[in-house]
Amino acid sequence: MDWRTIHEFWFPAELARGELAFHMKMGDWWMRGGAMVQRFPELEPIFRFAAEQVASNIDVIERFGRFPHRNDILGRTSTDQERAYIDAGEFVHLRRPNA
């Protein structure tokens, strides 16, 4: 894999890590655009999983307006709904692709 290819994958992946749904949707669009899958069809399961992660993160951002699991480290106070989400511990970033 060349540097251009790595950049084309990681750039949208980094957009998907922010707390703005707009940026996440841009990253999701970029990953689902198909260019990477067309170039590397053997990596399609990875790209599909990455797109699923972005979609799940968008759901969290649209629900809370931010990632609740970041509240403590950023000095933010969690709402009761955010605390319930944190206590459940079902964070998107801890999911693993199916084997």
N, C-alpha and C positions, 0 to 999 in steps of 0.2 A: 504494500500500500504506500502511495506517495504522500507527501506533505499536503498537497492540495486536497486529496481525498480525506485525510485526517481532519483538516480544517473544515471541510464541508459537512462533516459529521459533528464535530465538537462545537462549532459556532452555534448551530440551533440548539444543541444540548445545553449550552450555557444560558441561552435565552430562557430555556424552560426551567431554570433554577431560581429565577427572580420571583418577586411577589406581585407582579403586574400581570393580570390575565391576558392583556394585549400581547406582551412579550411571549408568554407561553403559547398563545395561539399562533404567533408567528413561527415559533420553533416547531410547533406541531405541524403547521402547514408545510414547512421546509422538509421535515422528516417524511411526511406522508406524500410529498410531491412525487416520489417515485424515482427520482434520478439516482439516488444511492442504491435502491433495490435493483434498478435496471443494470447498474454497473457491477453490483456484487450480489447476485441473486442468492448465493449461498449464505449471506448474512441477513436475509429477509426476516428470520425469526427474531434476531436482535433488534432490527429496526422496528418491527411490529411491537415488540415489548417496550421499546423506548417510547413509541407513540402512545401506547396504552398508559405508560407512566405519566406522560405529559397530560393526557386527558384526565387522569385521576387527580393530578396536581391542580389542574384548572378547577375541578369540582371543589377541592379544599379551599382554594382562593376565592371562588365565587361564594362559598358558604360562609367563610370567616373574614375575607378581605386580607388575609395574610396566612402564613404558616404558623399555627399555634405552637408547634414544637420548638419554634425559635424564640418564643416569648421570654423565657427566663434569661437566656444568654444575651438578649437584646434589651433587657430591663423593662419589658412590657408586662403589664398586668393582664392576666388571662381572664376572660369572661367565664361564667359558669358553663356555657356550652363548649368553650374551648378546653376548659379543664376536663370535662367529660370525654372529649375527643383525645386529649393527651393521656388520660387515665386508661382509656381503651387500648392505647398503644399500637393501633393498627395503621402505622405510618406508611405512606406510599413509598418513601425512599428505602424502606426495609424489605420491600417485596423482592422476590427473586424470580427470574424467568423459569418457566416449566422446563424440565429436562427433556 
